[in-house]
Each structure stands twice: as structure tokens, then as C-alpha cells.
Amino acid sequence: MGIASKAGDWSFKAFTAGLGLATIYLTATFSFNVYRGLSWHNAQSKLELEQSEEHTE
């Protein structure tokens, strides 16, 4: 039982470490994508503002 128990402990630790790394990766990519989306949205808003100013002049 000792060897099987240690193998189970190590596999559980490896699994939870993998979940932790996946969580960190997904959090980072999500944050990056939110930043890109907000940047794109701000650029679109500026472009619309510039185009509407051109038509009013």
C-alpha cells in the first residue's frame, strides 16, 4: 500500500499543479484579450469621432 499511496499522492500533486498552471495561463490570456478588446474599441471610437468631424466641416 505504501508505493501505491505515494504514486497516488504524486499523481494528485501533478494534477493539481497542472490545474494551477492552466488557471494562471487562462487568467493571463483572458486579461490580455480584454486589454486588446478595449484598445480596439477605443481605436474604433476615435476613428468614428474623426470621421464625423470630417463630415461636419
C-alpha positions in Angstrom: 0.0 0.0 0.0 2.9 2.4 0.6 4.1 2.5 -3.0 0.5 2.8 -4.4 -0.2 5.5 -1.9 2.9 7.5 -2.8 2.1 7.1 -6.5 -1.4 8.4 -5.8 0.0 11.4 -3.9 2.4 12.3 -6.6 -0.2 11.9 -9.4 -2.6 14.1 -7.4 0.1 16.7 -6.8 1.0 16.7 -10.5 -2.7 17.0 -11.4 -3.3 20.0 -9.1 -0.1 21.6 -10.3 -1.3 21.3 -13.8 -4.6 22.8 -12.9 -2.8 25.7 -11.2 -0.7 26.4 -14.3 -3.7 26.2 -16.5 -5.5 28.7 -14.3 -2.6 31.1 -14.4 -2.3 30.7 -18.2 -6.0 31.2 -18.8 -6.1 34.2 -16.5 -3.2 35.8 -18.3 -4.6 35.2 -21.7 -8.0 36.4 -20.7 -6.6 39.6 -19.3 -4.5 40.2 -22.4 -7.6 39.6 -24.6 -9.7 42.0 -22.6 -6.9 44.6 -22.9 -6.8 44.1 -26.7 -10.5 44.3 -27.0 -10.7 47.6 -25.0 -7.8 49.0 -27.1 -9.6 48.0 -30.3 -12.9 49.5 -29.1 -11.1 52.8 -28.2 -9.5 53.0 -31.6 -12.8 52.4 -33.3 -14.4 55.2 -31.2 -11.6 57.6 -32.1 -11.9 56.7 -35.8 -15.7 57.3 -35.7 -15.2 60.6 -34.0 -12.6 61.7 -36.6 -14.9 60.7 -39.4 -17.9 62.5 -38.0 -15.7 65.7 -37.6 -14.7 65.5 -41.2 -18.3 65.4 -42.4 -19.4 68.3 -40.3 -16.6 70.6 -41.6 
